[in-house]
Amino acid sequence: MMKTRLTNRILTTGLALCGLLLMLTGACSRQGGKNSGLSDDGRGRAGQGKTVNWADSAKKRYMELAYYYNNNIHDTLVMMVPGVLDFCKSHELWADYYDTWMLLGEEYNFRGEHSKAISVAQQIHTDAVQRGDKYGLTVAEFLKAMVYDGQMNHQEATRSFERALASYPPAADPFLKNTIYVYYVNELKNMGDLQKMRLTLDQWYDDLSKCRADTTIPHKQISNWLYYYHHSCYSYYLKNKEVDKAAMHVDSVVKHIEVMGWSKVTRNEVMGYRTQLALERKDYAEALRLSDEQLPLAKELDINAYAEVLKQRALIMSGTGRWKEAFGYLDQRYKLVDSLNQDETRQQLNELNKRFELDELKMQAEREHMQSEQRQLYMLIAIAALVVIAIITYIFLQLRAARRLAEVKARQGRMESELHIARNIQMSMVPSTFPHSEWLDMYASMVPAREVGGDLYGYVMSGSMLYFCVGDVSGKGMPASLFMAQATRLFQTLARQGMQPAEICTRINDALSGDDNENGMFVTLFVGLVDLETGHLWFCNAGHNPPVIGGTASHGDFLKMESNAPLGLWSGLEFVGEEVDSIKGRPLFIYTDGLNEAENRQQEQFGEQRLLSILRSMQFETSQQVIETLTDEVERHRNGAEPNDDLTMMCIRVIDLHRCLSRG
């Protein structure tokens, strides 16, 4: 039932299509007892000689609603639910009654109408309290938990799941209870509460043992629940770094899939488990072999599965020191996630347009039907009435549209104001003035592609020692700007402690690659330290574009350097630093890829060769002149195209006073 509607959210949490799919099985499998609608002799009577199984009839109605839910036929579902509720109520089919009501709440929850979903949960709770029905109380708490889960309110979701389990009636069918366990254990895993997760898994296993002793429950259904139980155990032991126990539960998962039957989804899931286990054991050759097998299957399934494989391959490559390939896989993954978000937005807009078109077609059909069946006299009256109604409706819709437009503009204005404030805060974090010294000519600029960006630069002066950095955070917008602020603060703090550039990069990497970096963000960074008296340069390049240094035979070349990983991806790395004896009189130009990857309307990039050609042919006057010239060249290349990335540049020249005086 919920396979299509819940796929994205469940794959994100790693549950592979469960939850309310289990609930449907339960709702469609209840037989016997008071809820069956049978008379004392096991049959219901309707008319003469006819036997009616009211429970079976309720099941068919529920299946019809499930079809509407799964195919996103919202209006029909909402219209049909009250009739099914009345049917279940009249025949005292209370479990089907509350399951049907919960389906309506889940429909609102999926559409993002959380207030309506919560309202349904409160109505169910009030009704269940009046009837003294514990199953109804369980349904209400479960629905609330699902709403909180969709809103990422993990604390409230956990409490509602716990209340749902506590109120579950012992004599009720176990279908919904096992569904609650699936979501509850996953919520505990996301919160990192391993102790409570272990206790809940033990409690779940005890309940499953009772289910296995019940001969009325089909064997495949038991295997289905055990499949999700062992999946959760695998997640627990993996989180707890007990790899061998996690592997045992993967074998159990495979055992129960063989009972239920394999699919592309389950094959991809198991291959992902085995790859992750090889990664945990640091057996990168085996992990790569498994990943090579999984890659075409995941790519065929969907973007979510493919993105997860790309993430694993990045970890494999980083484990073998193949940083460039690891960075490439992460870059592919970010592009996939961005395209997925854009596709979902586009799909929602298309559905909205179709809904408006359908409403227009319905109105037109009604008008034509009325005109064909009424006499001429009433036709004129009807046309006049329709014209009046159309005018009133038009005026009403125009007024409502104007109100909504005003609200949208107000929200947009507030958002623009907040972004403007955020931009001012971010720009205040990068220096706008530069040290004036007879030894130094320095200038830098940063232009975000959006209101706020992810590029950074900075410097710290300590006597005759100048620390400086230029960096580029993965992604764009507000998340990148927050990550940029953290990296900037760390650079300034460590530079003031007098550390070498390599040590600064090592410390920043350890700080940014902690457990709280759940989105896997990273920053490329060039950190330098120059002695203004001697011109000696110490530097460390963490995955950043190589700077251009002057004073060579060709009047400018890319600085040769060691390859280090970007900061924030993998903890525990020791970064390598390098030195240049003297850069006196040799301009040093550092930049982000917003320069060489700047695109015009034909998506042609500015390019590194064009950059070198401009710098080699330029008559150096000041650092500011270099940056302003390149800014103009980039704008000329774009030719009106919107910036595709943040643009940051820094130019430093340590002045050789002795040479200047001798020339004088």
Secondary structure as the mmCIF struct_conf table of DSSP 4:
data_model
#
loop_
_struct_conf.conf_type_id
_struct_conf.id
_struct_conf.beg_label_comp_id
_struct_conf.beg_label_asym_id
_struct_conf.beg_label_seq_id
_struct_conf.end_label_comp_id
_struct_conf.end_label_asym_id
_struct_conf.end_label_seq_id
TURN_TY1_P TURN_TY1_P1 LYS A 3 LEU A 6
HELX_RH_AL_P HELX_RH_AL_P1 THR A 7 THR A 13
TURN_TY1_P TURN_TY1_P2 GLY A 14 GLY A 14
BEND BEND1 LEU A 17 LEU A 17
TURN_TY1_P TURN_TY1_P3 GLY A 19 GLY A 19
HELX_RH_AL_P HELX_RH_AL_P2 LEU A 20 ALA A 27
TURN_TY1_P TURN_TY1_P4 CYS A 28 SER A 29
BEND BEND2 GLY A 32 GLY A 33
HELX_RH_3T_P HELX_RH_3T_P1 LYS A 34 SER A 36
TURN_TY1_P TURN_TY1_P5 GLY A 37 GLY A 37
TURN_TY1_P TURN_TY1_P6 ASP A 40 ASP A 41
BEND BEND3 GLY A 42 GLY A 42
STRN STRN1 ARG A 45 ARG A 45
BEND BEND4 GLY A 47 GLY A 49
STRN STRN2 THR A 51 THR A 51
HELX_RH_AL_P HELX_RH_AL_P3 TRP A 54 ASN A 70
TURN_TY1_P TURN_TY1_P7 ASN A 71 ASN A 72
HELX_RH_AL_P HELX_RH_AL_P4 HIS A 74 SER A 90
TURN_TY1_P TURN_TY1_P8 HIS A 91 GLU A 92
HELX_RH_AL_P HELX_RH_AL_P5 TRP A 94 PHE A 110
TURN_TY1_P TURN_TY1_P9 ARG A 111 GLY A 112
HELX_RH_AL_P HELX_RH_AL_P6 HIS A 114 ARG A 131
TURN_TY1_P TURN_TY1_P10 GLY A 132 GLY A 132
HELX_RH_AL_P HELX_RH_AL_P7 LYS A 134 GLY A 150
TURN_TY1_P TURN_TY1_P11 GLN A 151 MET A 152
HELX_RH_AL_P HELX_RH_AL_P8 HIS A 154 SER A 167
TURN_TY1_P TURN_TY1_P12 PRO A 170 ALA A 171
BEND BEND5 ALA A 172 ALA A 172
BEND BEND6 PRO A 174 PRO A 174
HELX_RH_AL_P HELX_RH_AL_P9 PHE A 175 MET A 191
TURN_TY1_P TURN_TY1_P13 GLY A 192 GLY A 192
HELX_RH_AL_P HELX_RH_AL_P10 LEU A 194 ALA A 213
TURN_TY1_P TURN_TY1_P14 THR A 215 THR A 216
BEND BEND7 ILE A 217 ILE A 217
HELX_RH_AL_P HELX_RH_AL_P11 HIS A 219 LYS A 239
TURN_TY1_P TURN_TY1_P15 ASN A 240 LYS A 241
HELX_RH_AL_P HELX_RH_AL_P12 VAL A 243 MET A 260
HELX_RH_AL_P HELX_RH_AL_P13 LYS A 264 GLU A 280
TURN_TY1_P TURN_TY1_P16 ARG A 281 LYS A 282
HELX_RH_AL_P HELX_RH_AL_P14 TYR A 284 LEU A 301
HELX_RH_AL_P HELX_RH_AL_P15 ILE A 303 GLY A 319
TURN_TY1_P TURN_TY1_P17 THR A 320 GLY A 321
HELX_RH_AL_P HELX_RH_AL_P16 TRP A 323 GLU A 373
BEND BEND8 GLN A 374 GLN A 374
HELX_RH_AL_P HELX_RH_AL_P17 GLN A 376 MET A 429
BEND BEND9 VAL A 430 VAL A 430
BEND BEND10 SER A 432 THR A 433
STRN STRN3 SER A 437 SER A 437
TURN_TY1_P TURN_TY1_P18 GLU A 438 TRP A 439
STRN STRN4 LEU A 440 VAL A 447
BEND BEND11 ALA A 449 VAL A 452
BEND BEND12 GLY A 454 GLY A 454
STRN STRN5 ASP A 455 SER A 462
TURN_TY1_P TURN_TY1_P19 GLY A 463 SER A 464
STRN STRN6 MET A 465 VAL A 473
BEND BEND13 SER A 474 GLY A 475
HELX_RH_AL_P HELX_RH_AL_P18 GLY A 477 ARG A 496
TURN_TY1_P TURN_TY1_P20 GLN A 497 GLY A 498
HELX_RH_AL_P HELX_RH_AL_P19 PRO A 501 LEU A 512
TURN_TY1_P TURN_TY1_P21 SER A 513 SER A 513
BEND BEND14 GLY A 514 GLY A 514
TURN_TY1_P TURN_TY1_P22 ASP A 515 ASP A 516
TURN_TY1_P TURN_TY1_P23 GLU A 518 ASN A 519
STRN STRN7 VAL A 523 ASP A 531
TURN_TY1_P TURN_TY1_P24 LEU A 532 THR A 534
STRN STRN8 LEU A 537 ALA A 542
BEND BEND15 GLY A 543 GLY A 543
HELX_LH_PP_P HELX_LH_PP_P1 HIS A 544 PRO A 547
STRN STRN9 VAL A 548 ILE A 549
BEND BEND16 GLY A 551 THR A 552
TURN_TY1_P TURN_TY1_P25 ALA A 553 SER A 554
BEND BEND17 HIS A 555 HIS A 555
STRN STRN10 ASP A 557 PHE A 558
HELX_LH_PP_P HELX_LH_PP_P2 LEU A 559 LYS A 560
HELX_LH_PP_P HELX_LH_PP_P3 ALA A 565 PRO A 566
STRN STRN11 LEU A 567 LEU A 567
TURN_TY1_P TURN_TY1_P26 GLY A 568 GLY A 568
BEND BEND18 LEU A 569 TRP A 570
TURN_TY1_P TURN_TY1_P27 SER A 571 GLY A 572
HELX_LH_PP_P HELX_LH_PP_P4 PHE A 575 GLY A 577
STRN STRN12 GLU A 578 VAL A 580
BEND BEND19 ASP A 581 ASP A 581
STRN STRN13 LYS A 584 LYS A 584
TURN_TY1_P TURN_TY1_P28 GLY A 585 GLY A 585
STRN STRN14 LEU A 588 TYR A 591
HELX_RH_AL_P HELX_RH_AL_P20 ASP A 593 ASN A 596
TURN_TY1_P TURN_TY1_P29 GLU A 597 GLU A 597
STRN STRN15 GLU A 599 GLU A 599
TURN_TY1_P TURN_TY1_P30 ARG A 601 GLN A 602
STRN STRN16 GLN A 605 GLN A 605
HELX_RH_AL_P HELX_RH_AL_P21 GLU A 608 SER A 617
BEND BEND20 MET A 618 MET A 618
HELX_RH_AL_P HELX_RH_AL_P22 SER A 623 ARG A 638
TURN_TY1_P TURN_TY1_P31 ASN A 639 GLY A 640
HELX_LH_PP_P HELX_LH_PP_P5 ALA A 641 PRO A 643
BEND BEND21 ASP A 645 ASP A 645
STRN STRN17 LEU A 647 VAL A 654
HELX_RH_AL_P HELX_RH_AL_P23 LEU A 657 ARG A 663
#
